[in-house]
Amino acid sequence: MSTTTGSTETEGVFATSWELTASVAIDAPAQTVYRMVSDITRMGEWSPECFGGRWVEGAPGRVGARFHGFNREGEAVWTSESEVIEADEGRAFGFTVLRFCAGEPGPDSRWLGGSQPGDMTWSFAVEQDPGTGGCRLTQRHVMRLVGPFYRALLQEVDETGRADHVRNRRQHLQHSMEATLARVKDVAEQRA
C-alpha cells in the first residue's frame, strides 16, 4: 500500500480484505458444540463483541434464515443483519453479513446495505475426533472488501489514522475470535 498521498492511502484502506481463523480442541462431542455455535440467540454467552441475536426470517438455524446480531465495541453499538449460508448439522455453520444499522433496530433505523453475499462471512467448522470423542472447533472470518457500514465509520476517522484503525480492528477481531472459542470450550466441556 502506498503512503505517498493521503488519497492513495485512503483508497488502499477501503480496499482492505482479510481472512482470520482461530481453532481450539474441545473435549465434547461435535454435535454439542455445533448446537452451541449455530444458536445465534446464545452468541452473547461467548462472544466479547456480539451480545445477542434474534432470528427475524426463515427457519432458525437453516440455510436462508436471517437474523439480527447485536454488537458492541467500546461505546459503539450496532446491529447486523445476516443470512445463514451453511448449516451442515454437526459439522459447519456459516453466515454472510448483509447490512448494518447504528444502535438496535427500530422503526426509524437507517440500515446501510450494499454488501453482497460473501463480502463478509463468519463460519464455524466442527470436526469430530474419533480417537478422543472430542472435537476441533475452527472459527473463520472473511472480509473481501470494506462494506458500507465500516466505510462510513472509517470516513469519520482522521485520514492519517485510517490504516491504524483497520489494523487495530483486525487485531481486535482475531482476539475476539480466540476469546469466543475459549468460552465455547469452557461451556461445552462443563456439559460433557
N, C-alpha and C positions, 0 to 999 in steps of 0.2 A: 504494500500500500504506500502510495506516495504521500509525503508530508510537505511537499514544496508549497502548496497553496491550501488555504482553508477549504475552498470548494472541492478540490480534488480529494482531500482527506474526508470531507463530509460524504461525498459520493461513495468512497470506499467503505465508510462506516455503514451506510444504508445498504450496501451490497453484502454485508456480513452474512455468513452462514456457519453453522456448526453441527456437529453430531457428538453428543455426550452419552456416555454409558457408565453404569455402576452395577456391581454384581455382588451377591452375598450367598453363602451356603446357609441353608436353614434346616434344622432338624425337625421337620414337619412334612407331612405329605403334600405333594404338589397341588392336589385338589383343594386342600385347606387354604393354601397360600393364594391360589387363583381366586377363590371366592372372596378373599380379603381385598385383593388389589382391583378386582373388577366391580366391586361395590363402591361406586364413587360417592355415595352418601356417607361413607366411613372415612374418606380420604383425610379429613381433618384430624383423625386419630394418629396419623403417622407423618403427614407432610408438614414441614415447618412453614410453608407458604400458603398452601391451599387449606382453608379452614372449614370447608364443607362442600357439598354438592347436592344437586337436586335434578332428578330426571324430569324433562319437560315435554318429551315427544317420543313415541315409539315404545317398544317393549324393553324395559330396563335391562341393560347388560347385553343386548343383542345388536348385531350389525345394523346400522341405520338409526338407532336410538340417539336422541340428542339430550344433552344435559348442560346445566349451568354449573360452573366451578367458581367458588368464591375464594378470592386470593387476597393476601396482604403481604406487603414487604415494607417495613418501617411504617411511615404514615400513609403510604399509598394503598388504597383498597380498590379492587376491580373485580369484574365478573367476566368470565369467558363462556362462550357457547361452543360446545364441541359435539362432534358426531363420532360414534363408535364405528371403526373401520375394520376391526378384527376382534372376534370373540370365539376363540377355539378353546372350548371348555377344558380346564385343567392344564392348558399349555400356553396360550398367548391372548393378551387383551391389549388393544390399542385404539387410540382416537386421534382425530385431527381437529385442531382449533380453527374455528371459522370466523368468529367475531368477538369483540370485547366492548364493555362499557365501563365507565368510571363508577365506582361505588357498587351498590347492589341494585339489581334491575327493578325498575318501576315503570309506571305509565309514561313518565317523561324522560326515560333513559334515552341517551343518544348512543346508539350502537355504532361502532366502527367496524365495518365489514371489509370486504375486498380481498380477504385471504382465500386462496383456493385450496381444496382438499389436498393434503400432502405438503403444503407450505410449512406447517408447523405440526409435528406429531409427537405424541408421547406413547410409549408402549412398555408392556411388561412381558417377559418370556419366562416361563417356569419349566424347568427340566427336572424330571424325577430322577433320583439316584437310586437305581435298583439295589445297589450294594448296602446302602445305609437306611433306606426308607425315607430319607430326607429329600431335599431338592435344592436346586440353584435358582435364584431369582435374579433376573437382569432387567434393569430399567434403562430405557433408551429415550433420548430426546433429540429430535432433528429439527433444526430451523433452516429452511432452504433460502429464505430471504426475510428481511426485516418487514414485518407486517405493518398495516396502517396504524394500529394502536401504539406499537413500540416506536414507530417512525414519529408519530405525534409527540410522544414523550421525549424522544431524543431531540426534537426541534426546540423543546423548552430548555435543553441543556446548552450551556455556552459551547460554541463550535469547537473550541480547543479542547474541551473536556469530553466530547462525544466518544472518542476512541477509548478513553479510560472507562467511561460509563459502560460501554459494551463489554470490555474486558472484565470489569467487576461483576456485571450481570452474569456473564458466562461462569465465572468462578462461583458466584452465589448459587447458581442452578446446580452446578456439579456437587457442591457441599450439601445442598438441599436434597438431592437425589440420594447421596450416601446416608444422610440422616433418615430419610424416608425408609430406605431398605433396612437400616438398623432397627427402626421401630417396628416394622413389619416382622422382622426376625424375632424380636422380643415377644411380641404378642402371639405369633404363631407357635413359638416354642413353649410358651406358658400353657397353651391349649392342647399341645400334642401329648 
